[in-house]
């Protein structure tokens, strides 16, 4: 048993029997030395057993983790903000700053980058962080074809999708050699560095199914002390469906201007609360120090801001959007089509998707659900980005217009029966399932409006909210869904979400390819427009001329709005409420609240 655990047991035992010990001591002292002297002894004992309170904050996580392996995390990615860091880091303005690497040098031909690590970096087990860890992370994990990590897609460069070569120069220097110039490369190296001394054997050993042992390493049943990190906090404990507790990493490198060790706050408790209403109740009752501000709650929380001793931080428009997407995959698995062929024919008609876009009253959604706190979204690229192609320049938009929607449907062979139901050319009633996350109140409310809007088009929508785990599993594993209502990213740097747009990438949700270790999909087809978007993303990433990059990304936005793989809906304001006792908050719509958790301090209420 560790010294720390033993100390906790001793303190707990002492506190549990505190009054018994004091009473026995007091009685003994009174019988031998007199009452007054006994009182002095009592106060001495009372002082000795006082325990200094640990500084801590309580936050909320909306989803349950399925792994603590940083290369494999999809759900509960917020964990990574506390536990892992990369070579570089984004600040609240989206600017790239040194992190584990103190500096980097780029060659004149933009094909070589040499990073220099900070001296004295350590993992949470005290082992040094060296160039060996960087080389291992990129060569053995991110580059490994048998490990389906999301990170891989960001480093496959050019038409040949070539991974950079990564070479150790010495203990503190690493050289990346790129097959061709790659404009977003430095930003991409913000991805997490993993410990070679922990994982090096796991990538070599295969299980019975031929998968690297790495894939099952650091599951949620792994003892927290075995999870080695390089971020500001370690994982102290995990209680399924309840909480994740983080403890200050004693080996974390970051220090303030006075040389004081950071983070300042000793412990972060992440309560797992899938339901937003429950989070609100706990925040208002003092059980949470932080909450995302759902627009349904904004007026209530704003009214209580002073009395409740908290501050609402508005980071501007969220770096993302809500969107509707149809499953365009024409493939089959185990001889079973992923999507009913009849419905697949509807979904794969651009005019059908355009009619759906015209048939959704986005302004009603913005007014009724978001209380006007946001804007309509029309692009996969964030409005904050220099690559955003504005409406004024000719970006196509879909304003609510039932007449135009019906004209489009009739034009491509749909028709209406006497009851006003929409039928396809073969007389099939147009009906499909719309799925969303049951733990997201906003999406559920939005689904109700969309269902009603489309019923005005004669379309029957079976609205089906499901648990988060089912929602994510269908989107990333089974692919057996028809239509999804979800939150999607809208990137400031387009390449940050290239894995959504490249046809073979891991997050190409609307027409997903099978990934490493998954049952193959047979008969999947890629549309010309779909391939064109992917090609443009590859070309733009390798183009050093900024004007040409902008033109390429402008073309991708025109294509996405013409063919609508995602029907973008509303981009809300990014708002959080934080108790005033937490200082150092620099909430950003671009990067969130906890990007600088090492700077947070606690003050007296």
C-alpha positions in Angstrom: 0.0 0.0 0.0 1.4 3.5 -0.9 2.4 6.0 1.7 -0.3 8.4 0.5 -3.1 5.8 0.8 -1.9 4.7 4.2 -1.8 8.3 5.3 -5.4 8.8 4.1 -6.5 5.8 6.1 -4.8 7.0 9.3 -6.3 10.5 9.0 -9.7 9.0 8.4 -9.4 6.7 11.3 -8.2 9.5 13.5 -11.1 11.7 12.5 -13.6 9.0 12.9 -12.5 8.3 16.5 -11.6 11.9 17.3 -14.1 12.6 20.1 -13.4 9.2 21.7 -9.7 10.0 21.9 -10.2 13.5 23.2 -12.7 12.3 25.8 -10.4 9.5 27.1 -7.4 11.9 27.2 -9.5 14.6 29.0 -10.7 12.2 31.6 -7.2 10.9 32.3 -5.8 14.4 32.5 -8.5 15.6 34.8 -7.9 12.7 37.2 -4.1 13.3 37.4 -3.3 16.9 36.6 -6.5 18.9 37.3 -9.2 20.3 35.1 -7.4 23.5 33.8 -4.3 21.6 32.5 -6.6 19.0 30.9 -8.3 21.8 28.8 -4.8 22.8 27.6 -4.1 19.2 26.5 -7.5 19.1 24.8 -6.6 22.2 22.7 -3.2 20.8 21.8 -4.8 17.5 20.6 -7.5 19.4 18.7 -4.8 21.5 16.9 -2.7 18.4 16.0 -5.6 16.6 14.3 -6.7 19.5 12.1 -6.2 18.6 8.4 -5.4 21.4 5.9 -8.3 21.3 3.3 -7.4 20.4 -0.2 -8.1 23.1 -2.9 -10.5 21.6 -5.4 -13.2 22.5 -8.0 -16.1 20.4 -9.2 -17.0 20.4 -12.9 -19.3 18.3 -15.0 -18.6 15.8 -17.8 -21.6 15.0 -20.0 -20.4 11.6 -21.2 -19.0 8.4 -19.7 -15.5 7.5 -20.9 -15.0 4.1 -22.6 -11.2 4.4 -22.4 -8.4 6.4 -20.8 -6.1 5.8 -23.8 -5.6 9.3 -25.2 -5.1 8.1 -28.8 -8.5 6.3 -28.8 -10.7 8.7 -26.8 -13.9 9.8 -28.7 -16.3 10.3 -25.8 -15.3 12.5 -22.8 -12.5 14.1 -24.8 -12.6 16.8 -22.1 -10.4 14.5 -20.0 -7.5 15.3 -22.4 -7.6 19.0 -21.4 -6.4 18.0 -17.9 -4.1 15.1 -18.6 -2.2 15.4 -21.9 -0.3 18.0 -24.0 1.4 18.2 -27.3 4.4 19.9 -28.8 2.5 23.1 -29.3 -0.7 24.6 -27.9 -3.5 27.0 -28.9 -4.3 30.0 -26.7 -7.8 31.6 -26.3 -7.4 33.5 -29.6 -6.5 30.4 -31.5 -2.8 31.4 -31.8 -0.1 28.7 -31.7 2.3 28.8 -28.8 5.2 26.7 -27.6 4.3 23.9 -25.2 6.3 20.7 -24.6 8.5 22.1 -27.4 10.0 25.4 -26.5 10.8 26.3 -30.1 10.8 25.0 -33.7 12.7 25.8 -36.9 11.2 25.5 -40.4 13.5 25.0 -43.4 13.4 27.3 -46.3 11.6 24.8 -48.5 8.9 24.2 -45.8 9.6 20.5 -45.8 11.5 20.1 -42.6 10.7 21.1 -39.1 13.0 20.7 -36.1 11.3 20.9 -32.6 13.4 21.5 -29.5 11.8 20.2 -26.2 12.1 22.0 -22.9 14.7 20.7 -20.5 13.6 18.8 -17.5 10.2 17.6 -18.7 8.9 14.6 -16.9 6.0 12.1 -17.0 3.8 11.8 -14.0 5.8 8.8 -12.8 9.0 10.9 -12.7 10.5 9.4 -15.9 11.9 12.0 -18.4 10.0 13.1 -21.4 12.5 13.0 -24.3 12.6 13.0 -28.1 12.1 9.3 -27.9 8.6 9.8 -26.7 7.8 12.1 -29.6 9.3 9.7 -32.2 7.4 6.8 -30.7 4.1 8.6 -30.6 4.2 9.6 -34.2 5.9 6.5 -35.7 4.4 3.7 -33.7 1.0 5.0 -32.8 -0.2 7.8 -35.1 1.4 6.2 -38.2 0.4 2.6 -37.2 -2.1 1.2 -39.8 -3.4 -1.2 -37.1 -4.4 1.6 -34.7 -7.5 3.5 -35.8 -6.6 6.8 -34.0 -8.3 9.9 -35.2 -4.8 11.7 -35.2 -3.6 9.8 -38.3 -5.8 11.7 -40.7 -4.1 15.0 -39.8 -0.6 13.9 -40.9 -1.3 12.1 -44.2 0.0 14.6 -46.7 -0.5 15.2 -50.4 -2.3 13.1 -53.0 -0.2 10.0 -52.0 -1.3 10.5 -48.4 2.2 10.1 -47.1 3.1 10.3 -43.4 6.1 12.5 -42.4 9.3 10.8 -41.4 10.1 11.5 -37.8 13.7 11.3 -36.6 15.4 11.8 -33.2 18.4 14.1 -33.4 19.3 14.0 -29.7 17.4 13.8 -26.4 15.7 17.2 -26.9 15.4 17.5 -30.7 13.1 15.9 -33.2 13.1 16.4 -37.0 10.0 16.0 -39.1 10.5 15.6 -42.8 7.5 16.2 -44.9 6.9 14.9 -48.5 5.8 18.4 -49.5 5.0 21.7 -47.9 2.0 21.4 -45.5 0.6 24.7 -44.3 -1.3 23.4 -41.2 1.6 21.2 -39.9 2.7 23.2 -36.9 -0.9 23.5 -35.6 -1.4 19.7 -36.1 1.4 19.0 -33.7 -0.8 20.1 -30.7 -1.9 16.4 -30.6 -1.0 14.5 -27.5 2.5 13.0 -26.9 2.3 9.5 -25.3 4.9 7.7 -23.0 7.1 5.3 -25.0 8.3 3.5 -21.8 4.6 2.5 -21.1 3.3 1.7 -24.6 6.3 0.4 -26.6 5.6 -3.3 -25.9 1.8 -2.9 -26.4 2.2 -1.9 -30.1 4.3 -5.0 -30.8 2.1 -7.7 -29.1 -1.0 -8.8 -30.9 -4.2 -10.3 -29.4 -6.1 -13.3 -30.8 -7.8 -11.2 -33.4 -4.5 -9.8 -34.6 -5.0 -6.3 -33.1 -2.2 -4.6 -31.1 -2.4 -4.9 -27.4 -2.4 -1.1 -27.4 -6.0 -1.1 -28.4 -7.0 -2.6 -25.0 -4.4 -0.8 -22.9 -5.7 1.8 -20.3 -9.3 0.8 -20.3 -11.6 2.3 -17.7 -10.8 -0.6 -15.4 -7.1 0.3 -15.3 -5.9 1.3 -11.9 -5.5 5.2 -12.1 -1.9 5.1 -10.7 -0.9 3.1 -13.9 -2.1 5.9 -16.2 0.9 8.1 -16.9 0.3 11.6 -18.1 2.2 14.8 -19.1 -0.5 17.3 -18.4 -1.3 19.4 -15.3 -3.4 16.6 -13.6 -3.2 12.9 -13.1 -6.3 10.6 -12.8 -6.6 9.9 -9.1 -9.8 7.8 -9.2 -12.7 6.9 -11.4 -16.1 5.7 -10.2 -18.2 4.6 -13.2 -21.3 6.7 -13.9 -20.4 9.0 -11.1 -17.1 10.9 -11.2 -13.5 11.2 -12.4 -11.1 12.8 -9.9 -7.9 14.5 -11.1 -5.0 15.3 -8.8 -2.2 17.8 -9.4 0.7 16.3 -11.4 3.7 16.9 -9.2 6.0 16.7 -12.2 4.1 19.1 -14.4 6.5 21.6 -16.1 4.5 24.8 -16.1 5.5 27.6 -13.7 4.2 31.1 -13.2 6.3 34.3 -13.6 7.5 34.0 -10.0 8.7 30.4 -10.5 5.8 28.9 -8.6 4.7 25.4 -9.5 1.4 25.0 -11.4 -1.4 24.2 -11.4 -2.5 26.0 -8.3 -5.6 23.9 -7.6 -4.8 20.6 -6.1 -7.8 18.5 -7.3 -10.5 18.6 -10.0 -13.6 16.5 -9.6 -15.4 15.7 -12.8 -19.0 14.7 -12.1 -20.5 12.6 -14.8 -23.9 14.2 -15.4 -25.4 13.3 -18.8 -28.6 15.3 -18.2 -28.3 19.1 -18.6 -31.2 19.8 -16.3 -29.4 17.8 -13.5 -26.3 19.9 -14.1 -28.2 23.1 -13.7 -29.8 22.0 -10.5 -26.4 21.0 -9.0 -24.8 24.3 -10.1 -27.6 26.4 -8.6 -27.4 24.4 -5.3 -23.6 24.9 -5.1 -22.6 21.3 -6.1 -20.8 22.4 -9.2 -18.3 25.3 -9.8 -18.9 25.3 -13.6 -21.6 24.6 -16.2 -22.1 25.1 -19.9 -24.9 27.7 -20.3 -27.7 26.1 -22.3 -29.7 29.0 -23.9 -32.8 27.7 -22.2 -31.2 28.6 -18.9 -29.5 31.8 -19.8 -32.3 34.2 -18.6 -32.6 32.3 -15.3 -28.9 32.2 -14.7 -28.4 35.8 -15.7 -31.0 36.9 -13.1 -29.2 34.9 -10.4 -25.7 35.9 -11.4 -24.9 38.3 -8.5 -26.9 36.4 -5.8 -25.4 33.1 -6.9 -21.8 34.5 -6.8 -21.0 33.3 -10.3 -20.1 34.9 -13.7 -21.4 34.1 -17.1 -18.6 34.2 -19.7 -19.6 34.8 -23.3 -16.9 33.6 -25.7 -18.8 34.7 -28.9 -20.2 32.3 -31.5 -19.4 28.7 -30.8 -16.8 27.1 -33.0 -19.3 24.6 -34.3 -22.9 24.2 -35.3 -25.9 21.9 -35.1 -26.6 20.0 -38.3 -28.8 17.4 -39.9 -27.0 14.7 -41.9 -28.3 11.7 -44.0 -26.5 8.4 -44.3 -25.3 8.4 -47.9 -23.5 5.1 -47.6 -24.7 2.6 -50.3 -22.6 -0.2 -49.0 -23.5 -3.5 -47.2 -22.0 -5.4 -44.3 -22.4 -9.1 -44.0 -24.7 -9.0 -47.0 -27.0 -6.5 -45.3 -27.4 -2.9 -46.6 -26.5 -0.3 -44.1 -29.5 1.8 -45.3 -32.8 0.5 -46.8 -32.1 0.8 -50.6 -35.4 2.6 -51.1 -34.5 5.3 -48.6 -30.9 5.4 -49.8 -32.2 6.4 -53.2 -34.0 9.4 -51.6 -31.1 10.4 -49.4 -28.6 10.3 -52.3 -30.5 12.8 -54.4 -29.1 16.3 -53.9 -32.6 17.8 -54.7 -34.1 15.7 -51.8 -31.5 17.1 -49.4 -32.0 20.6 -50.7 -35.8 20.3 -50.3 -35.2 19.2 -46.7 -33.0 22.2 -46.1 -35.7 24.6 -47.5 -38.3 22.8 -45.4 -36.6 23.4 -42.0 -37.5 26.7 -40.3 -34.0 27.6 -38.9 -35.1 31.0 -37.8 -37.9 29.4 -35.7 -35.2 27.2 -34.1 -33.0 30.2 -33.4 -35.8 32.2 -31.9 -37.7 29.6 -30.0 -34.9 27.3 -28.7 -31.9 29.5 -28.7 -33.8 32.7 -27.7 -32.0 34.5 -30.5 -28.6 33.8 -28.8 -26.7 32.8 -31.9 -26.8 32.9 -35.7 -27.8 30.7 -38.6 -24.8 28.6 -39.8 -24.2 27.9 -43.5 -20.7 26.5 -43.7 -18.4 23.9 -42.3 -15.8 26.6 -41.7 -16.3 28.9 -38.7 -17.2 32.5 -39.2 -14.2 33.5 -37.1 -11.9 31.9 -39.7 -10.1 33.9 -42.4 -11.1 31.1 -44.8 -14.8 31.6 -44.2 -16.7 32.2 -47.5 -19.4 34.8 -46.7 -23.0 34.9 -48.0 -22.2 38.3 -49.6 -19.6 36.6 -51.8 -22.1 34.2 -53.1 -22.4 31.3 -50.6 -25.7 29.5 -51.1 -28.2 29.6 -48.2 -31.5 27.8 -47.6 -34.1 30.1 -46.2 -37.3 28.5 -45.1 -39.5 28.1 -48.2 -42.0 25.3 -48.4 -43.1 26.2 -51.9 -39.5 25.9 -53.2 -39.0 22.6 -51.3 -42.1 21.1 -52.9 -41.1 22.2 -56.3 -37.7 20.5 -56.0 -39.4 17.3 -54.8 -41.9 17.2 -57.7 -39.1 18.0 -60.2 -37.3 14.8 -59.4 -40.3 12.5 -59.4 -41.9 12.7 -56.0 -45.6 13.2 -55.8 -48.4 13.7 -53.2 -51.4 11.5 -52.5 -54.9 12.7 -51.5 -53.9 12.8 -47.8 -51.0 15.2 -48.6 -48.4 12.5 -48.0 -45.2 12.6 -50.0 -44.6 9.5 -52.2 -41.6 8.5 -54.3 -41.9 7.4 -58.0 -42.7 3.8 -56.9 -45.4 5.0 -54.6 -43.5 4.4 -51.4 -44.5 6.8 -48.6 -41.5 9.0 -47.6 -40.7 8.2 -44.0 -37.4 8.0 -42.2 -36.0 7.9 -38.7 -34.3 10.9 -37.2 -31.9 10.1 -34.4 -30.3 12.4 -31.8 -28.7 12.3 -28.4 -31.2 11.9 -25.6 -28.9 13.7 -23.1 -28.9 16.9 -25.2 -32.1 18.9 -24.4 -31.4 21.4 -27.2 -31.2 18.8 -29.9 -34.3 17.1 -28.6 -36.3 20.3 -28.7 -34.9 21.0 -32.2 -35.9 17.5 -33.3 -39.5 18.2 -32.4 -39.6 21.4 -34.6 -37.9 19.6 -37.5 -40.4 16.7 -37.3 -43.3 19.3 -37.5 -41.6 21.3 -40.2 -41.1 18.2 -42.4 -44.7 17.0 -41.8 -45.7 20.2 -43.6 -43.8 18.8 -46.6 -45.8 15.6 -46.3 -42.8 13.7 -44.8 -43.2 11.5 -41.8 -40.3 11.7 -39.4 -39.9 9.1 -36.6 -38.0 11.1 -34.1 -35.8 8.7 -32.0 -33.5 10.2 -29.3 -31.1 7.5 -28.0 -28.5 7.3 -25.2 -25.1 8.9 -26.0 -23.3 5.5 -26.2 -25.8 4.2 -28.8 -25.7 7.4 -30.7 -21.9 7.4 -31.0 -21.7 3.6 -31.6 -24.0 3.9 -34.6 -22.1 6.9 -36.0 -18.6 5.4 -35.6 -19.0 1.6 -35.5 -22.2 0.1 -36.9 -23.2 2.8 -39.4 -26.8 1.6 -39.4 -28.7 4.8 -39.2 -30.8 7.0 -41.5 -30.7 10.6 -40.4 -28.8 12.2 -37.5 -29.3 15.5 -35.7 -26.0 16.3 -34.0 -23.4 18.9 -33.0 -20.7 19.3 -35.5 -17.4 21.2 -35.6 -16.9 24.3 -37.7 -13.2 24.7 -37.9 -11.1 27.9 -37.8 -8.3 26.1 -39.5 -10.1 23.9 -42.1 -7.6 21.1 -41.9 -8.4 20.6 -38.3 -11.5 18.8 -39.5 -10.1 17.3 -42.7 -10.9 13.9 -41.3 -14.6 14.7 -41.8 -14.1 15.6 -45.4 -11.5 13.1 -46.8 -13.5 10.1 -48.1 -11.4 7.4 -46.4 -10.9 9.3 -43.1 -12.1 8.2 -39.8 -14.9 10.8 -39.2 -16.4 10.9 -42.7 -19.7 10.3 -41.0 -22.2 10.8 -43.9 -20.5 8.1 -46.0 -18.2 6.2 -43.6 -15.5 3.8 -44.7 -14.7 0.9 -42.4 -11.7 1.5 -40.3 -8.9 -0.8 -39.0 -10.3 -3.7 -37.1 -13.9 -3.2 -38.3 -16.0 -5.5 -40.5 -15.4 -4.4 -44.2 -18.1 -2.5 -46.0 -18.9 -3.8 -49.5 -20.3 -1.7 -52.3 -19.6 1.7 -50.8 -19.5 4.5 -53.4 -18.0 7.9 -53.4 -19.8 10.7 -55.3 -17.8 13.0 -57.6 -18.6 16.1 -55.5 -17.6 14.2 -52.4 -14.2 13.3 -53.9 -13.8 16.8 -55.1 -14.1 18.2 -51.6 -11.5 15.7 -50.4 -9.1 16.6 -53.2 -9.4 20.3 -52.5 -8.7 19.8 -48.8 -5.5 17.9 -49.7 -4.5 20.6 -52.2 -5.2 23.5 -49.9 -3.2 22.0 -47.0 -0.1 21.7 -49.3 -0.5 25.2 -50.8 1.8 27.9 -49.3 0.1 30.8 -51.0 -2.6 32.1 -48.7 -4.7 33.6 -51.4 -4.8 30.3 -53.3 -5.7 28.4 -50.0 -8.6 30.8 -49.5 -9.9 30.2 -53.0 -9.7 26.4 -52.6 -11.6 26.5 -49.2 -14.1 28.9 -50.7 -14.8 26.3 -53.4 -15.3 23.5 -50.8 -17.9 25.6 -49.0 -19.8 26.2 -52.3 -19.8 22.5 -52.9 -20.9 21.6 -49.4 -23.8 24.1 -49.6 -24.8 22.8 -53.0 -24.8 19.1 -52.1 -25.5 19.3 -48.4 -23.8 16.4 -46.8 -24.6 18.4 -43.7 -27.6 20.7 -43.5 -26.2 23.3 -41.1 -28.8 24.8 -38.7 -27.8 27.2 -35.9 -24.5 28.3 -34.4 -25.2 29.3 -30.7 -23.2 31.6 -28.5 -20.5 29.8 -26.4 -21.3 30.6 -22.8 -20.3 29.1 -19.5 -21.1 30.0 -15.9 -18.3 29.8 -13.4 -18.3 30.4 -9.6 -16.6 33.6 -8.7 -14.2 31.8 -6.4 -12.5 30.5 -9.5 -10.1 33.1 -10.9 -8.0 33.0 -14.1 -10.8 32.0 -16.5 -10.2 32.9 -20.1 -13.1 31.2 -21.8 -12.8 31.0 -25.5 -15.3 29.9 -28.1 -12.3 28.6 -30.1 -10.8 26.4 -27.4 -13.1 26.2 -24.4 -12.7 26.9 -20.7 -10.0 24.6 -19.4 -7.2 25.1 -21.9 -5.3 27.1 -19.2 -6.5 25.1 -16.1 -3.0 25.5 -14.7 -3.6 29.2 -14.2 -6.8 28.8 -12.2 -6.8 30.0 -8.6 -9.4 29.8 -5.8 -10.4 32.8 -3.7 -12.6 33.0 -0.6 -16.3 33.3 -1.4 
